[in-house]
Amino acid sequence: MKTLNIVGCGKVGQTLARVFHANGVCTVQDLKGLDLSEASRAAEFIQAGQAVGGWQDMRPADLWLITVPDTKIAEVAEEMAVAVPPVTGTVAFHCSGFLPAATLTPLRTLGWTLASTHPVLTFADPAAAVAQFSGTPCGLEGDEVALAALRPLFQAAGAQCFSVETASKPLYHAAAVFSSNFTVVLQAIAREAWASAGVPDALVPQIEASLMAATVKNISEFGPRAITGPAARGDHKVVRLQGAEVFRWHPEAGILYQELSRLARRLAIQQTTQVSETGN
């Protein structure tokens, strides 16, 4: 069974290590976090692995998972290239949906192959992410040798793997941001608007849950045809007056309302948000 070291013991690292361990796809070995206490907490959650304090304490492994923040990946790779003994055949991979596997290029000096693996899943809570992982789509990019080693591990852990072109990663990841992160922002605005409109606090989560559940169901069944509301119906006066009221309440949300209404109308007419060849 392949051995796995983890650098970065945050939510993503904890989730994947726990999933890999629980499914018996590899042996979780050494864990290095911001400090020893973070690594120790991760080992407790993963139920496997040994917390270490420095590079000198990490043993050679078949796989190295780097789950530090995106802005730190290249820096950590440079540190590892100097501090970690070279072992040919090792695979290093990160989980950034935006950055390519080549961000780990310094590790090629160790004779390692590189990959990026991006589970399309929200990692707000590691325990919840572990429970939801089975069936998760996972975008893979990088060296084919590295991907050949990683793909069966992710599949054995329940992921649905697919390939992402290196040049397409920024747009690919933006799609995930629109689908998940911005949905949270929009729901936060909705909650604030309901509160400002006087809706009882106890009812707001119920309203949100009901609308979100119905919307997800309709999107799954009907795709773009699920769009409803005043903009989709062409109720321009309602959109104009309501948009003005939103702007008075929250100027940034008002601008967002106006732009999303424009896209909603286009989607209702054309079944796409992009401008057609006719310019509509």
Rosetta blueprint (number, residue, H / E / L):
1 M L
2 K L
3 T E
4 L E
5 N E
6 I E
7 V E
8 G L
9 C L
10 G L
11 K H
12 V H
13 G H
14 Q H
15 T H
16 L H
17 A H
18 R H
19 V H
20 F H
21 H H
22 A H
23 N L
24 G L
25 V L
26 C L
27 T E
28 V E
29 Q E
30 D E
31 L E
32 K E
33 G L
34 L L
35 D L
36 L H
37 S H
38 E H
39 A H
40 S H
41 R H
42 A H
43 A H
44 E H
45 F H
46 I H
47 Q L
48 A L
49 G L
50 Q E
51 A E
52 V E
53 G L
54 G L
55 W H
56 Q H
57 D H
58 M L
59 R L
60 P L
61 A L
62 D L
63 L E
64 W E
65 L E
66 I E
67 T L
68 V L
69 P L
70 D H
71 T H
72 K H
73 I H
74 A H
75 E H
76 V H
77 A H
78 E H
79 E H
80 M H
81 A H
82 V H
83 A H
84 V L
85 P L
86 P L
87 V L
88 T L
89 G L
90 T L
91 V E
92 A E
93 F E
94 H E
95 C L
96 S L
97 G L
98 F L
99 L L
100 P L
101 A H
102 A H
103 T H
104 L H
105 T H
106 P H
107 L H
108 R H
109 T H
110 L H
111 G L
112 W L
113 T E
114 L E
115 A E
116 S E
117 T E
118 H E
119 P E
120 V L
121 L L
122 T L
123 F L
124 A L
125 D L
126 P H
127 A H
128 A H
129 A H
130 V H
131 A H
132 Q H
133 F L
134 S L
135 G L
136 T L
137 P E
138 C E
139 G E
140 L E
141 E E
142 G E
143 D L
144 E H
145 V H
146 A H
147 L H
148 A H
149 A H
150 L H
151 R H
152 P H
153 L H
154 F H
155 Q H
156 A H
157 A L
158 G L
159 A L
160 Q E
161 C E
162 F E
163 S E
164 V L
165 E L
166 T H
167 A H
168 S H
169 K H
170 P H
171 L H
172 Y H
173 H H
174 A H
175 A H
176 A H
177 V H
178 F H
179 S H
180 S H
181 N H
182 F H
183 T H
184 V H
185 V H
186 L H
187 Q H
188 A H
189 I H
190 A H
191 R H
192 E H
193 A H
194 W H
195 A H
196 S H
197 A L
198 G L
199 V L
200 P L
201 D L
202 A L
203 L L
204 V H
205 P H
206 Q H
207 I H
208 E H
209 A H
210 S H
211 L H
212 M H
213 A H
214 A H
215 T H
216 V H
217 K H
218 N H
219 I H
220 S H
221 E H
222 F H
223 G H
224 P H
225 R H
226 A H
227 I L
228 T L
229 G L
230 P H
231 A H
232 A H
233 R H
234 G L
235 D L
236 H H
237 K H
238 V H
239 V H
240 R H
241 L H
242 Q H
243 G H
244 A H
245 E H
246 V H
247 F H
248 R H
249 W H
250 H L
251 P H
252 E H
253 A H
254 G H
255 I H
256 L H
257 Y H
258 Q H
259 E H
260 L H
261 S H
262 R H
263 L H
264 A H
265 R H
266 R H
267 L H
268 A H
269 I H
270 Q H
271 Q L
272 T L
273 T L
274 Q L
275 V L
276 S L
277 E L
278 T L
279 G L
280 N L
